[in-house]
């Protein structure tokens, strides 16, 4: 397979960041702002201030994001780049350009779900472009640096403060829906960023390694790895076979293993992302 040149790869990453930022802005205008859901971050702050003072959300986000970018650049250095600035600029720009876009969903629960999905897809695409939308993610990284908290806990702390503020300005019900949106967003980000698939990692401990190897290589057409292992109970040497298969192949393999080697110990695990020949790369001829 041909490899992309560094310049082309960088260009593609910037395109991903812009597309993802546009989706983030649309999620805010179509779902979160009309439903008054302050789902964390600078967008949540702008939702609260819009409700209280009627200030245009895009301007609030610019006013907060731009200084945060330079603070992050000063305190975190290499963790921030032009890519972060692109995301920081494009999200409020999208919100400003699409202000007043009609929303057909009145139910805040549906807004939390649909908005969380669109926001998660947008952020996932931005992260796949090795970018960031800045905002309170910058604050979370600063908190992490000076407190020693993990990234997840730091982000949860920062977003949690925004949700608590929304409970005071709006009500507890809308704050709950906002938390639901944050949860949905996090799951969708993982799905997009990790390219979660239906692939399965199969671990097989067997005494009949040659037969199992033949089935995997010839009938399923997958590669495998054999690992010598020692059983903890009988202290006997065994062979553990590792292979990755698609969902349909896993079903077939399970059926064959039950028929051919019912004594084998088999574990099927979900595989989030597979890199290598036959999955992210084409199979060899």
N, C-alpha and C positions, 0 to 999 in steps of 0.2 A: 504494500500500500504506500502511496505517496504521502510524505509528511509535509505539513504546511510550513511555509516560511515563517520566521518569527514576526515579520511585519503583517502578514496576512492573518496569523493567529491573533495578534494584538487588535487588529481591526475587527475581527469577528467578536472578540471579547467586548469591545466598546459597543458594538451593535447589540449584543445580548444585554448589556447594562442599560442601554436606552430603551429597548423593548420591555425589559422587566420593570424599569422605572415608570413607563407609561401605564403598565398594568396596575402597579401600586397606586398611582394617582387616580386611575379609573375606579379601583376598588373603594377608595376613599369617597369619591364624589357620588358614585352610584349606590353604594350600600351603607357605608359607615356614617357619613354626615347626615343624610336624610333620616336615618334611624337613631341619631344621636348616640352612637356607640363610640366611646373613647377607648379604642382597643390598644392602649399603650403607645409609647413613642411620642415623637413630636406631633404626629397626626392626631393623637389623642388629646394632647394639650391644645392644639388648634381647634379641635371640636368643642372643647370646654370653653375656650375664650370666644369662639363664635357664638355659642349659646348665651354667654354672659354679656358680651359687649357688641356682638355683631361684626367683629373684625374679620376681614377676608382671610380664610384659612391659608391660602397660598402665601400671603405676605407674612403671616405669623411664622410659617415654616421656614421661609427664607431668612427672616430675622433671627430665628433660633439656630438653624442649620449652619449658616455661613460662619458665625463666630465659633460654633462648636467644631467646625472643620479645622479652623486655625488653631484652636486650643488643643485638639487632638494631634495635629501636626507637630505642635510644640512639645507636647508631653509624651506622645507615643511614637513620633518619628516615622520609621519605615512602615508602620502599619497603615499609614495613610498615604494616598497618592492622588494623581489626577483622576483615576477611576472613581474614587470616593467623591471627588468634587463633581464629576459628571452625574452620578446618581443623586447627590445632594441638590443639584440644580434642576434636573429633569423632573423629579417628582412634583415639586411645587409648580413648575411650569405646566405640567399636565393638568394639575388641579385648577390652575388659573385659566387655562384654555378651554377646559371642559366644564367650567362652573355653570350651574343651572341645568346640567344634563338631566333629563327626566328619569325618575326612578319609579318602577311599577310595583315595587314590593313595599307593603306597609307593615308587614310582620317583622318585628326586630329579631326574632329567632331565625327567620330565613335570611335576613340581612347579615346576621352574624355568621351563618354557615356559608352563604354564597360569597360574602365579602372576605371571609377567612380563606376560602379556596382561592379566590382571585388574588388576594394579597400574597398568599403562600406561593402561588405559581410565579407571581412577579418577583418576589424576593429570591425565590429559588433560582430563577433565570439570572438575576443580578449576581448572585453568589457564584453561579457556574461561570460567569464572565470574570470571576475574581474581583468583583467590585463590591460596593456597599452604598446604601442610601444615607449613610451618616446618621444624623439625629441622635436619639438617646442611646443608640448602639455605641456611639463614641463615649458617652457618659458611663455606660456599663463597662467599657474597656478601661476607662480611667479608674473607676471604682475597683475593678479587678486588680489593676496594677498596684494600687495603694492599700488595699485591704487583704489581698491574698485570696479573695473569694473566687470560685470557679466562674467561667463565662456565663454558664446557665443561671447560677444563683445571682450574679451581678445583674444580668438582664431581667430576671424575675423581680428583683428588688426595685429596679428603676420603673419597670412597667407596672408593678404593683402599686406604686405611689400614684401613678396616673389614674389607675382604675379606682383607687380609694377616693381621689379627688372627684372622679366622675360620679361616684356614689353620693357624694355630698351635693354636687351641682345638679345632677339629674335625680336618680333614685337607685335603690339597691337592685331592682329588677334589671335595669339597663346596664348596671355594672356587672351583673352576672352574665348577661348576654355578651358584654365586652370581653369577659374572661373566656367565654366559650369561643369567641372569634380568635383570641390569642392562641388557644389550644389547637383549633383547626388549622390556623396559619402555621404553627410549628410542625404539625404532622405533614402538611402539604409541602413545606420547604424541604423536609427530609426526603419525601418522595421524589421531588423534582431534582434536588441536588445530588442525591445518591442514585438516581435512576432506578428506583426500586422495581424489581421485576418479579416474575413468578418462578424464577430459577431456584433450584434446591441444591444445597450441599449435602451429599450423601456420605455417611461414614459407615463402612461395613467391616465388621470383624468376623472373619471366617476361617475355617480350616480347609475350605475348598477354593483357594484363591485362583487357580488356573481356570476353573469353570466360570467363576464370576467375572474374571478378567475377559474371557472370551465373549460373554454376554454383553458386557459394557462396550467393548471395542467393536464387535462385529454386528450385533443386533441393534444397539442403540447408537453406535457411531460416535462415542465420546471418549476422550482421553481419561486417564486415571493416574493416581499416584499410590504406590504401595509403601506402607510404613510398618516396620517391624516393631511390635509392641509386646509387653508382658502383662498377662492378666493378673490383677491384684488379688484374686481369690485363690486360684490354683497355682499361681506363679509359673504359668506355662507361656511359652512364646507363641504369639499369634500374629497374623497379618491383618493390618487395617488398610482397607482400600478407600481412598478419597476420590470422589468425582463430583462434577457439577452437571446437572441435567435440567432441562426445561420441565414445566409442570406436567405436561402430557407424558414425557419420558419417565418422570418420577413415578407416575401411576403404573406404567407398564413395568418398570423395574421392580416395584414393590410386589406386583403380581408374580413376576418370574422368580424373585428371590424366595417367596413363600413356597413355590413349587419345587425349585431346584435345591434350595439350601434352607430348609425351615429352622435349622439350628443356628443360623447366622444372627449376629447381633447387629441391628441396623438402626441408624438415626438419620432422620430427614430434618434439615434445618433450612429456614428461609435465608436466601442470599440476597443482600441489598444491592450489591453492585459487583459485576463480574468483568474483570479486565483480562484480556488474553485471547489466544487463538480459539476460534469457534464461537466467541461471544462478542467482545468489542472489536475483535479482528476476524477477518475471514478465515475459514478453515484452509489448511494447506492442501494442495492437490496431491 
